[in-house]
Amino acid sequence: MKSACTMYEQVKSDRNKKAAGIGKNLPCTDIELKLAKKTNPSATINNLISCCFKNVALKDMNYEKLKAINSDVLENIHEYVNHIHAPTVIPQTKFSAAISLKCRHIRSEEKHRNGVSTVSKHKQKSKKNQTYSSNNHEDRNQKRSKATNEILIEDMDQDKENSDDII
């Protein structure tokens, strides 16, 4: 049992050394690498892509386009993720799919953000028009009420004059 634990610790130490060596090849700081690591390999991939391709508009990218820009960085990210998430092996298809999905998600978020702002502007405009028409309606009701009150007051005055004539 003791030898199994020792062997496990040795393998873990070797993996960490290899991961540290690969991490030095990535255009990220040590802090960014530590912050990028998540329990889910796809989340780690997404964070590393954001860190390593800071000056690239990811919304316009996918895996193939990023590979054309810098295939070495992508290979290093893939190898790094495999080491830090061992014994889980991340196949190339899952790796490329995670990157393309990340880029598509960024595009979708941006579209949604732009769409929401348009919708909210439309709602604000509609609400403003509703308030305006509501105010006009209230003004008309107040004018009618005022006119009705004036007529009633005139009628009362006439009734009073008529009653004075009768007495």
C-alpha positions in Angstrom: 0.0 0.0 0.0 2.8 2.4 0.9 4.6 1.7 -2.4 1.3 2.4 -4.3 0.9 5.8 -2.5 4.6 6.6 -3.2 4.1 5.7 -6.9 1.0 7.9 -7.1 2.8 10.8 -5.5 5.7 10.3 -7.9 3.4 10.3 -11.0 1.5 13.3 -9.7 4.8 15.2 -9.1 6.0 14.3 -12.7 2.7 15.5 -14.1 2.9 18.8 -12.3 6.5 19.3 -13.5 5.5 18.6 -17.1 2.4 20.9 -16.8 4.6 23.7 -15.3 7.1 23.2 -18.2 4.3 23.4 -20.8 2.7 26.3 -18.9 5.9 28.3 -19.4 5.4 28.0 -23.2 1.9 29.6 -23.0 1.6 33.4 -23.3 0.1 33.6 -19.8 1.4 34.5 -16.3 1.5 31.9 -13.6 -1.4 33.6 -11.9 -3.5 33.4 -15.0 -2.7 29.7 -15.4 -3.8 29.1 -11.8 -7.0 31.1 -12.3 -7.7 29.4 -15.6 -7.8 25.9 -14.0 -11.3 24.7 -13.3 -12.7 21.3 -12.4 -14.2 20.9 -15.8 -11.7 20.5 -18.7 -13.9 22.5 -21.1 -14.0 25.4 -18.7 -10.2 25.3 -18.3 -9.9 25.3 -22.1 -12.2 28.3 -22.4 -10.2 30.2 -19.8 -6.9 29.4 -21.4 -8.1 30.5 -24.8 -9.2 33.8 -23.3 -5.8 34.2 -21.6 -3.6 33.1 -24.5 -5.5 35.0 -27.3 -6.1 38.3 -25.5 -5.5 40.4 -28.6 -7.7 38.3 -30.8 -11.4 39.0 -31.3 -12.7 35.6 -30.4 -16.2 36.4 -31.6 -14.9 36.2 -35.2 -12.9 33.0 -34.6 -13.3 29.2 -34.4 -10.9 26.4 -33.8 -9.6 26.3 -37.4 -9.0 30.1 -37.6 -7.2 30.1 -34.2 -5.1 27.2 -35.4 -4.1 29.2 -38.5 -3.1 32.1 -36.3 -1.0 30.1 -33.8 -1.1 26.3 -33.9 1.7 25.9 -31.4 -0.2 27.7 -28.7 -3.3 25.5 -29.3 -1.1 22.4 -29.1 0.4 23.6 -25.9 -3.0 24.4 -24.4 -4.2 20.9 -25.3 -1.2 19.2 -23.8 -1.4 21.4 -20.7 -5.1 20.6 -20.1 -4.4 16.9 -20.6 -1.7 17.1 -17.9 -3.6 19.1 -15.3 -6.8 17.1 -15.8 -5.1 13.7 -15.8 -6.2 10.9 -15.8 -8.9 12.3 -17.9 -7.8 12.4 -21.5 -9.3 15.2 -23.6 -9.5 14.0 -27.3 -8.7 16.5 -30.0 -12.3 16.6 -31.2 -13.5 17.6 -27.7 -10.8 20.2 -27.5 -11.6 21.8 -30.8 -15.3 21.6 -30.1 -14.9 23.4 -26.8 -12.9 26.2 -28.5 -15.4 26.6 -31.4 -18.3 26.6 -28.9 -16.6 29.3 -26.8 -16.3 31.5 -29.8 -19.9 30.9 -30.9 -21.0 31.6 -27.4 -19.2 35.0 -27.4 -21.0 35.8 -30.7 -24.3 34.8 -29.3 -23.8 36.9 -26.2 -23.0 39.9 -28.2 -26.0 39.5 -30.4 -28.2 39.0 -27.4 -26.7 42.1 -25.7 -27.4 44.1 -28.8 -30.9 42.6 -29.2 -31.8 43.3 -25.6 -30.7 46.9 -25.8 -32.8 47.3 -28.9 -35.8 45.6 -27.2 -35.4 47.7 -24.1 -35.2 50.9 -26.2 -38.4 49.8 -27.9 -40.1 49.1 -24.6 -38.9 52.5 -23.2 -40.3 54.2 -26.3 -43.6 52.3 -26.1 -43.9 53.1 -22.4 -43.1 56.8 -23.1 -45.8 56.8 -25.8 -48.2 55.1 -23.4 -47.5 57.6 -20.7 -48.0 60.4 -23.2 -51.3 59.1 -24.4 -52.3 58.3 -20.8 -51.5 61.9 -19.8 -53.6 63.2 -22.8 -56.4 61.0 -21.8 -56.2 62.3 -18.2 -56.1 65.9 -19.5 -59.2 65.3 -21.6 -61.0 63.7 -18.6 -60.0 66.7 -16.4 -61.3 69.2 -19.1 -64.6 67.3 -19.4 -64.9 67.1 -15.6 -64.2 70.9 -15.4 -66.7 71.7 -18.1 -69.3 69.5 -16.5 -68.7 71.2 -13.1 -69.1 74.6 -14.7 -72.4 73.5 -16.3 -73.6 72.2 -13.0 -72.6 75.4 -11.2 -74.4 77.4 -13.9 -77.5 75.2 -13.5 -77.4 75.7 -9.7 -77.1 79.5 -10.2 -80.1 79.4 -12.6 -82.1 77.2 -10.2 -81.2 79.6 -7.4 -82.4 82.6 -9.5 -85.6 80.7 -10.4 -86.2 79.9 -6.8 -85.7 83.5 -5.8 -88.3 84.5 -8.4 -90.8 82.1 -7.0 -90.5 83.4 -3.4 
